[in-house]
Amino acid sequence: MRFRKPRPENVETAYAVEKIIRDADAVPATMAILYYRMTSFLSAADIDFPVA
């Protein structure tokens, strides 16, 4: 997860944005490129995936 921020701030931002969306009774569709594929509806493990 980038959000154009360094780790761990980028992961914290991802969780904060997802919480805002959930608090609005919506479902977050966090997206990233993992394993060279576009992925959406990331799990916590996906969000915490180490990026080189």
KEMARRO-57446 format. One record per residue: residue in three letters; y, x, z negated of N, C-alpha, C, CB in turn. Coordinates in steps of 0.2 Angstrom, whole numbers, padded with zeros to 4 digits, always signed. Glycine has a CB too. Example, Ala and Ser with C-alpha at 12.3 -4.5 7.8 and 13.67 -1.06 7.14 Angstrom:
2
ALA-0028+0066-0039-0022+0062-0039-0016+0066-0039-0022+0057-0045;SER-0011+0064-0035-0005+0068-0036+0000+0064-0039-0003+0070-0029;
This chain:
52
MET-0006+0004+0000+0000+0000+0000+0006+0004+0000+0000-0005-0006;ARG+0011+0003+0004+0016+0007+0005+0023+0004+0002+0018+0009+0012;PHE+0025-0001+0005+0032-0004+0003+0037+0001+0003+0031-0007-0004;ARG+0036+0007+0007+0040+0012+0008+0042+0015+0001+0046+0010+0011;LYS+0037+0015-0004+0038+0018-0010+0032+0022-0012+0039+0012-0016;PRO+0033+0027-0016+0027+0032-0018+0023+0028-0023+0030+0038-0021;ARG+0017+0031-0023+0012+0028-0028+0014+0031-0035+0005+0031-0027;PRO+0014+0027-0040+0011+0020-0041+0015+0015-0040+0007+0020-0048;GLU+0022+0016-0039+0027+0011-0038+0025+0006-0033+0034+0014-0037;ASN+0022+0008-0027+0020+0004-0022+0015-0001-0024+0018+0008-0016;VAL+0010+0001-0028+0005-0004-0030+0008-0009-0035-0001+0000-0034;GLU+0012-0006-0040+0016-0011-0044+0020-0016-0040+0020-0007-0049;THR+0023-0014-0035+0027-0019-0031+0022-0024-0028+0031-0015-0026;ALA+0016-0022-0025+0012-0027-0022+0010-0032-0027+0005-0023-0020;TYR+0008-0030-0033+0006-0035-0039+0011-0039-0041+0003-0031-0045;ALA+0018-0036-0041+0023-0040-0043+0025-0046-0038+0029-0036-0044;VAL+0025-0044-0031+0026-0049-0026+0020-0054-0026+0026-0045-0019;GLU+0014-0052-0027+0009-0057-0027+0010-0062-0033+0002-0054-0028;LYS+0012-0059-0038+0013-0064-0044+0018-0069-0043+0015-0060-0050;ILE+0024-0067-0040+0029-0071-0038+0027-0077-0033+0035-0068-0034;ILE+0022-0075-0028+0020-0080-0024+0015-0085-0027+0016-0076-0018;ARG+0011-0082-0032+0006-0086-0035+0010-0091-0040+0001-0082-0039;ASP+0015-0089-0043+0019-0093-0048+0023-0099-0044+0025-0089-0051;ALA+0023-0098-0037+0026-0103-0033+0020-0108-0030+0030-0100-0027;ASP+0014-0107-0033+0009-0111-0031+0007-0110-0024+0010-0119-0032;ALA+0007-0104-0022+0005-0102-0015+0000-0096-0015+0011-0100-0011;VAL-0003-0095-0010-0008-0090-0010-0006-0084-0006-0015-0093-0006;PRO-0005-0078-0009-0003-0072-0006-0008-0070-0001-0001-0067-0011;ALA-0005-0067+0005-0009-0064+0010-0007-0057+0011-0009-0069+0017;THR-0008-0053+0006-0006-0046+0006-0010-0043+0012-0007-0043+0000;MET-0007-0039+0016-0010-0036+0022-0009-0028+0022-0007-0039+0028;ALA-0014-0025+0025-0014-0018+0025-0019-0015+0031-0016-0014+0018;ILE-0018-0009+0033-0023-0006+0037-0028-0002+0033-0019-0002+0043;LEU-0034-0004+0033-0039-0001+0029-0045+0001+0034-0042-0005+0023;TYR-0047+0007+0033-0053+0009+0037-0051+0008+0045-0059+0005+0035;TYR-0045+0009+0047-0043+0008+0053-0043+0001+0056-0047+0013+0058;ARG-0043-0004+0052-0043-0011+0054-0038-0015+0050-0050-0014+0053;MET-0034-0019+0053-0030-0024+0049-0033-0028+0045-0025-0028+0054;THR-0032-0028+0038-0035-0032+0033-0030-0037+0030-0039-0028+0028;SER-0032-0043+0028-0027-0047+0025-0031-0050+0019-0025-0053+0029;PHE-0028-0054+0014-0030-0057+0008-0034-0051+0004-0035-0062+0010;LEU-0030-0046+0003-0033-0040-0001-0035-0041-0008-0028-0034-0001;SER-0041-0038-0010-0043-0039-0017-0039-0033-0021-0051-0038-0017;ALA-0040-0034-0027-0037-0028-0032-0040-0022-0030-0038-0030-0039;ALA-0046-0021-0028-0049-0015-0026-0046-0012-0020-0056-0015-0025;ASP-0044-0017-0015-0041-0015-0009-0034-0012-0010-0041-0021-0004;ILE-0030-0016-0014-0023-0014-0016-0023-0007-0019-0020-0019-0021;ASP-0028-0006-0023-0028+0001-0027-0031+0006-0023-0032+0000-0033;PHE-0033+0005-0016-0036+0010-0012-0032+0016-0011-0038+0007-0005;PRO-0035+0022-0013-0031+0028-0012-0029+0029-0005-0034+0034-0015;VAL-0022+0031-0004-0020+0032+0003-0018+0040+0003-0014+0028+0005;ALA-0021+0043+0009-0020+0050+0009-0012+0051+0011-0024+0053+0014;
